[in-house]
Amino acid sequence: MTVTPLNSQKAICAEKFITSAFGKESKSLNKILEHIEGKKHVIWDWNGTVLNDVDHSIATINQVLVKRKIESIDHDRYKKIFEFPVINYYKTLGFDFSIEPFEDICHEIIDLYMSGFKSCPLIPGAKEILSNLNQKGLNQSILSASDQESLDDMINHFELESYFSFVFGIEDKLASSKIHRGLDLIQASNINPDDTVLIGDTSHDLEVGEHLGVDVLLVGHGHQCPLKLKSIHHSVVH
């Protein structure tokens, strides 16, 4: 009788679990699992990576644009021009900060976004993969450019708080950078950056990962165009 080694058995079981649970998404999710293999800590971005909120984000910004008689934006253009810090993205859209302060516009957009975020689903298979990694004993955290209060509200709404050791947002609603919070997270986790992978959906996630000294995996189902992501990083799942 041929006996399959225990590690191989675990790998086979994990692959079967992912394939049966996620159907057509299994190839992408298997690639994520392969990339995570051997790591002790997974840092997830939130918006666009775990939360499927691209359409809601576009609808939100269009309401704000139309109110000011600025041309609305479609899905393709959104994914091409969205960036951090968002002040540059807002300038590209046509906001005039000499008329309205940047801070006021940010607060209006975030408040409108938060009033409707409950209509957003999670990315297909997200909760299952979080649960699967928890069962394997991996530490998981959230690192987001959302303000901390809004981020906590969203995590709690989806009942995901038990999956994460740390949930780190930023201190305001200006969505500038999360590098400083990432450094705080690495220190708080007390896990070697070499044993950590950051999974996100924007060029800013790559920038953050480089500052933290951690491995980075980008996903193409979020807020930036996959072609753009592939032009700046070798590890992109789409």
N, C-alpha and C positions, 0 to 999 in steps of 0.2 A: 504494500500500500504506500502511495506517495503522500507525504505529509507536507502541506504548504506552510512555510515559516509564518510565525505569528504576525510579523510586520506586514507581510504580503497579504495575509488574511484581512488585516485591518484596512489595507489600501483597497482591496477588492470590495469589501463591504461598504467602504465610504463611497466608492465609485458607483456601486449598485444603488446605494441610498440616494445619491445626487441624481442619477439618471431617472430613477422611478419617481422621485419627488418633483423634479423640475421640467421633465419632458424636453421640449425643444430648446430650453435655456441651458440644458445640461452641459453642452460643450463649453460655453463661456464660464459656467460655474466650476466645472472641472479644472479649467485653466487657472481660476482663482485659487482653488484648493491646491493645485500643484505648486503655485507660486508661494503659498503660505507654508508648505511642507518644511518642517524643521525650525520654524519660527516659534517664539514663545509669546509674542505680543502683536496683535493686529489693531492698528489705529484706522478707524473708518471715518471718512468724510461723511456728512449727513445728506445735505441737499443734492439730489441728482445721483448720489451713489447708493444710498440706502432708501431714501424717500424719492418716489417717482413724481417729482413736482415741476418738471420742465413746462408742461402745458399750463399748469396753474400760474407759474411765474410769468409766462408770456401773457396770459390773460390779465394778470394783475398789472403789469407794466403798461399794457395797452389801455387799460382804464385810465391810468394816470396820464398817459400821452394824449388820449382823445380829449380829456378834460381841458388840456392846455392847447388844443388844436395843433398838436404835433403829430406827424405821420406815424401810424401804428407799425408794428413789426411782425413779420411772419416767422415761422419756426426755423427756416434755413438761415435767415439773416441773424436771428437771435443767437444761434449756436456758433455763428462765425464771429460775432463781435463781442459776445459776453466775455468779461474778464474781471480780474481783481487787480488793484482796488476798483470797486464799482464806480467810483467817481469818473474814471476814464470811459467806462461803458455808458454812463449817463450822458457824458458830454457828446459821445458819438451819436446817441439817440436824439440829441438836440435840446437838452435842457440848458437853460441860461441861468447860471448861478449869480449873475449880476441882478437878476430880477427876483429870484427866490433862493434863499440859502440852501446849500447842499444838504445840511442837516435836516431842514424841514421836509425836503423831498424824500429823504431816506425814511424818516419817521412815517410819513404818509404811506409810502410803498410797503413798509414792513407791517404797519397796522392793517392795511388792506389785505396783504398776503395772509396774515395770521387769522383774519376773520373767515378765510375760506380754506385753510390748509387741510381741514378734516376731510375734504373731498378727495384728497390725494391718496393713492394706494402706495404701499411699499413696492420697491422693485420686485418683480416676480422671483420668488424663492428666497428673498432676503431673510425673513424670519426663520426659515428652516436652516439656512446656512449658519446663522448666528447661533441657533440652538445646537447644531452639529458641532461647531467649534467649541462651544461651551462644554459639551459632553466630552470632548477630547482634552479639556483642561487648559485651553489657551486663554490668556488674558485678552480682553477686548475693550477698546475705548472708542469714544467719539471725539473728534476734533473738528470744530465747525467755525465758520466765519459768521454764523448767526449769533445774535446776542444771547447771553446765558439764559435769561428768563424765557425767551421764546423757544430756545432749544429744549429746555427742561419741559416746557408745556407739550412740545411735539413728542418727545421721547415718552413721556407719561401717557399721552393719548394713545399711542400704539402699544403701550404696556411692554416696553423694551428695557426698562431700567435695570431689570435683574440680569441682563446679558452683559452689562458693561461695568468695568471696574472704575472707570472715570468718564465723565461727560464734560468736556471743556468747550464752552463757547467764548465769545469775546465780550468786552464790558460795555459796548455801545451798539447802536444800530447802523453804523456807517460802513460795515463790511469792507474794511480796509485791508487788513492782513491778520493771519492767525499764527504767524511764526512765533511770536512771543508766547502765545498760549501753548504752542507745541513744545517749546523748550520747558515750560512749566510742567507739561504732561510727562515728558521724558524723565524729569527729575522726580515727579511724584510717583511714577510707576516703579522706579528703581530697577528697571530692566535694561540690560545692555542694548544700545541702539542696533548693534549687529544682529540681535535676536528679534528685531522689530520690523514690521512692514507697514507702510501707510498705503491705504487704498482710497483713491479719489478720482474725480472726473474733470479736473481742470489743470491748466498749466501752473496755477498757484499751488496745487497739491505737490507737484514736482518740486517747485521752489521751496516749499516748506520741508519736504523730505530731505532735500540737499542741505538745508540749514541744520536739520536735526541729525544728519548722518545716518539715516535709515534707508532701507530698501523701499522703492516706490513701485506700485502697480496702478496704472491708470485704466479706467473703464470708459468705453465710448458711448454708453447709454445715457449720459448726463447732460450737463449744461454747455459743453463745448464739442465742436465738430471732431469726430474721430480722426479725420485726416490731419487736422491741426495737431492733435495729440501725438499721432504717429510721426509727425515731422520733428518733434522735439524729444521723444522718448522711445526707447526700444521695447518697453514692456507695456503694451496696450491690449486690453481684452475688449473685443466688440463682436 
